[in-house]
Amino acid sequence: RTRHKASEKYRFTRVFSEDTDQQTFYNQTTLDLVKGALQGENALIFAYGVTNSGKTYTVMGEPQQSEHAGLLPRAMSTIFSSIKGNQSETKYGIWVSFNEIYNEQVFDLLDTTKSATATIAKQKRPQLQLKYEQKTGNRYVADTTMVKVKSRAEADAVMRLGLQNRQVFSTLMNQASSRSHSIFTVYIVRCPVDKNNFVIEDPNYASLSKLSVVDLAGSERYRNTNSTGQRLKEAGSINKSLMVLGQCMEVLRLNQIKQDMGKSPTMVPFRHSKLTELFKGTFEGEGKAVIIVNVNPYDTGYDENNHVMKFAAVAKDVTTLRQTQVKLDLQNAQINAKRLRAGFLQLEGETSDEEDDVENDQFVNGLIAQLDELREKASAILSNNETSSNLCFDSGRMLRLERPRLNPL
């Protein structure tokens, strides 16, 4: 509460003070989503708030100092420690990508061919396109670099590379203000094994889930930053995408009320922003989402913080329904067991480095081709309104990927 300002009250799932340590915060906000991702469920984490409120510290922290590591490095630790203790029952493969949305353009933060430390260099970097999955209408980033990682240390190295490329400029409000939305995505390939430690050949048992952690650019008012030129354009793009995110939350909440009243839903404006386009599927029920709201204690930020908390109050009331499972006949879509076994031998480090890269390419491309085939079968059956009682395929657990560029780092 400040002079001439009325006090406001909001209700949140949890509220953390500035004295909360990083481990406690991770355990109470993120750990359950990571565990779900390891079991095949998609998860999304947003860090949202005004500029200079600590979003990047919340997400990344200081990975080199275990006490101050953010939720993303801790999530990678959980993933690899869980995999290590569960390899006797399930084989895992972990790949990561790192993208940013800057001025409504999508870039690959792991593309080392260009520097992103200056605007002119940024403009020369190739833009990535969001492409549609057939029938589902969901979007994905095409042609993004995917890096296979085998440990938390390797994941940290990828994070550092991406952060070096992230578009960061000095503003009056924050000397390291993030001028783009960053999206770090972890892809988890999960296949159970039989008693002889071979991958089970039935494609119904292979799953591909993703954990996306989004560090949103800070919202700020133009008059508080004295932004001009390119900085003003950036601020306008950031505020527009955050406004669309808020609009989507509001319409989703409204549609819940309409559904209870038996009324037709309003179209959600996902397509008005690249950010909301990309995560449309999650908002509509293909996984779980957590929104972390960061605020700062300064009186001068009252209006901005109040706006952020109003958004959070709306988002808190939004619930999503799980997608209905579709039963498919997959008898003719068997996974190539030999290729899978070769790929997982590589994951266990039982091949040479040179063979590693070859088998990695074969494994990933083979699995992606198989998933594409399953997608096509699902689309055909959905369009014809057919069902089969043979095998069950949960469309929310299989992720459509463009053939990636693999970077072994």
N, C-alpha and C positions, 0 to 999 in steps of 0.2 A: 504494500500500500504506500503511495506517495502523495505529496501535496496536490490537491485538486483532482485526485484520482480516486474513484470508488474502488473498494475492495471487491475481488471476484473470488468465487469458490468453484473448484472443479473436483471431480472424483476420478481417481486413477486406480489401476489394478495394484500398483505398488509405487511408493515414493521413496527415493534414496537421497540421503543427505550428502553433503560434500565430504563427509568423513567416511563414507562407505568405501571399502577397499575393492580393488578390481576383481579379486577372486569371488567375493560375496556377490558382487553385482553380476558376474558371469553365471554363477550357480543359479541365481534366482530369475534370470531373464533369458538365458541362451542355452543352457545345458540340455534341457528337455528337447529343444528343437534339434540339437546335434544328435542326440540319441535317436530321435525319430528319423533323421536323414540316414543314419546307419542302418535302419530297418526298412528303408525304401520309400520314405515319405519326403516330399519336397518341403523346403522351409525357406522363409524370407525374413530378413531382419533389416529394418530401416532405422537409421539414426537421424532424427529430425530436430531442427531448432534454429535459433537465430545465430548469426555469425559470432564467433568468439565465445561459444557456450560449451566447448569441449567435446564436440561430436567425434572428431578425428582421434582424440585421446581415448574416448570410449571404445571406438572400434579398433584402432591400432595400438594405442598406448605407446609404450617403449619396449618393443619385443626383446631387445637385448638385456633388459632388466626384468627378470621373472616377476618381481613384485608389482611392476607397473605395466605388464603386458596387457593389451586390450582384449576384447572378447573374441576377435578373429584369431589371433595367435593361440589363445586358450582353446578355441574350438578345434584348431588343427592338432593340438596336443591331445585332446579327448579322442579325436578320430583315430590317430595313430596308436595311442595306447589301447583303445578298444580293439582295433584290428589285430594288434600283436597278441592279444589274449584270446582271440576268437578264430585264428587261422585254421584250427583243426576242424571246424564246422563250416566255415564260409571262406571263400577266396575274395579278396577285394582288390580293386585297382582305383587309384585316386588321381584325378587330373584337375587342374585349376586354370581359370582364365581371369583376366583383369581388364576391365573396360571402363571408359568414362563417357559421359554424355556432356558435351561442351557446346553451348549455343545450339542446342537441338541437333547436334551431330554426334555420331557414335564413333569412338576411336579405340584402338587396341593399345593398351598401356604396356603390353609385352612386345610390341613391335619395336625392335632396337635399330631399325634402319634410319629413323629420323629422330632428332631431338625435339622434345616438347617444351623446352625451357624458354622459348620466345614465340610471340604470336606468329611471326612470319613462318617459322618452322612448323608450327601447328597447322597452318593452312596448307602446307605441302604434304602433310601426312594423309594417307588414304583413308577415306571414310568407310566405315562398315555399314552394311545395310541390315535392316530388320526385315526378315522374310517370314511369310506365313506358313504355318503347318496346315496341310490340307485338312479340310473339314472342321478341325477344332477351332480355327481362327486365331490361335495363339501365335505370338511372335517370338523369334529367337534371333540372336546376333549371328549372322552368317560370316564364315571365313575368319573367325577370331582365333588367335593362337591359343592352343591348349598345351599345358606343360604337365608332364607326369612327375609327381613328387612322391618320394618314398619315406619322408620324415618331416618332422616339424621344422628342422633346420632348413631343408630344401624349400619348404613352403615360405618360410621367413625370407629367404633369398629372393623368391619370386615377388613377394610383397614389396621388398625394398626396390627392386627393379621398376615395378609399376609406379611406386610413389615418386621415384626420380623423374618419371615421365609425366606425372600428373600436372595439369595446368594450374600453377599456383602463382599468384601475383600479390604484391603488397597493396593493401588498402589502408585507409585511415583507421578503420575499425579493428583490423586484425593483420598483423605483419606477415602472417602466413595463411591468409584466407584462401580456402579451397574454392576455386572458381568453376568447378565442375562436380557433377555427381559421379562418384566412383562406385563400381560394382565388381566385387570379388566373388567369383562363383566356384564352388567346389563340386565336382562331379564324382559320384561314388558308384562304381560298378560293383555289384554284389552277386556272387554265384555260390550256392551251397555245394558241398562235395559229398561223395559217398563214403562208405567205410574204408575204401582203399585210397582215399584222399584225391580222387579224380572228380573233376567238375561234373555235376549232374547234367546230362545232355538235354533234358527237357527245357525248351526255351521259356516255358511258363515260370520257371524258377529264377531266371536271370532278371535282375532289376537294375535300373539306372535312375538314381535320385540326385537332386541337387540342393545345395545350401548356398543361398545368395545373401551376401552381406553388403548393404548399401550405405555409404557415407554421403548423405545429401549435402549439397552446397548450402552454405548459410544464407538465410533470408535476411535482407537488410533494406532499409529505406534509402532512397537516393540522397535525400537531404542530409543524412547522417554520415555519408561517405565522401561527398564532393566528387563522385564519380563522373567522368566525362569520356567521350569517345568510345574506345573499345571496352573500357571498364563499365560504362553505362549500358552498353549492349549486353554485356555478360550479366549484369544485375537484372536487366529486364528479362533475359532468357531464364535465369534462375527463378525469379519470382513468378514467371508465367507457369513453369513446370510445377512449382510447388502449389500454385493456385489450382491448377488442374487436378493435382493429387487430392487437394481438399474437396474439390467439386465431386470427384469420383467417390470419395468417402461419404459425402452428403447424399448423393443419389443412391448409393448402395444401402444406406440406412433408410432412406425414404422407400426404397423398393421392398425392404423387409416389412415395413408398415403396410404397404399396399398389398403384399402377399397375404398378410393376416386378414386383410379386408376383402380379399378375393378380387382385387383390381389388377389391371395390366401394369407391368413394370415400365419405368422410364428408362430410356437408353442411357447407359453410363458413358460419359465422354472420354473413354480410354484413348481414343485415337487423337486427341487434341495435344498429346505430349508423348515423346519417345519413352519417357520414364514409365508412364502408366500403360502405354502399349506393351512394353516388355513384360510387365508383371500382371497383365490382365488375368491370366490363368490362375495365378495364386489368389488374387482378390476374389475370384469367382469360385474358389473351392478346391483347387488342385494342390493343396498343401496347407501349411500353417504359416501365419505371419505374426511378427511382433514389431511394434513401433516403439522405439525408445525416444523419448522427448527430452532434449537438453535445454536448460534455461540458465541464464546468468543472473546474478543478484543485483545488477546495477539499476538504479532508479531511471536512468536515461533509456533503458531498454524495456520500460513497462509496456508500451503499446505493442512492441514486437513479441515480447514474451506472452502477453495476453492473447495475441492472435494465434501463437503456436499452441497454447493450451486449449483454446477453443477448438482447434483442429483435432487435438488429441481426444477431447471429450466426444467429438463426433465419431472418430475412428474406434473408440472403445466400445461403442454401441453396435458396431458392424460385426456380424457373424456370417460365416460362409458355410454352405452345405457341401459335403463331400460329393464328388461326381459319382453318378450311378455306375456300378461295375457292368461291363459288357462281356458276355460270354462268347468265346470264339472257338472255332475249330482250327487248331494249329498243327494238325498232324503233318502237314506238308511244309512246316516252317521250322524244322529241327535245327538247332544250333550245331555248327561244326565243332564237335568235341575236341578233335585233334588241335584245331587252331586255338580254342580256349585253353586247353592244357598247356600248349606252348606259351601262350601269353602269360599264364599265371606262373609257370616256371620262371619266366623272365622277371615277374614281380617279386619272386622269392630270391632273386639274385643267383639263380643256378645256371645262367648262361653268361657268355662273355659280354663285354661292353658293346662290341661291334654287332654281335648277334642280338643284343638287347634292343637296339634301335630298329632292326629289321622286324623282329618278332613283335615289338611294340606297335609298329605301323600296321602289321598284318592283323594283330589282335583287335586294335581299335577300329580299323576300317571294316573288318569282318563283322564285329558286333554292331557297328552303326548300320551296316547294310541289312543285318538281320532285323534290327529294330525298325528300319524303314519299311521292311517287308511286312512286319507285324502292324505298323501304322496303316499301311495300305489295306490290309485285310480288315482292320478295324473300321476304316472309313467306308469300305465297300459294304460291310455288313450294316453299319449304322445307316447308310444312305438307303439301303434296301429294307431296313427295319427287320433284319433277320437275327435270329439267335441260335446258338448251338449249346448243347449241354456238356460238351466235352471238357474244355479247359476254360479257366477264368482269367481275364486280362484286365487289370486295373489301369485305365488310360491315364490316370493321374500319377502313376508311378513310372511311366516310361517317357524319357526325355528325347525329343527329336533333336538331333545334332547335324549341322552341316559337317561335311568331312573337314576335320581340323588340320591346321598346320601344327605339327608336333615339334616342340622345341625341347630337347633333352637337357638344356642348361648344364 
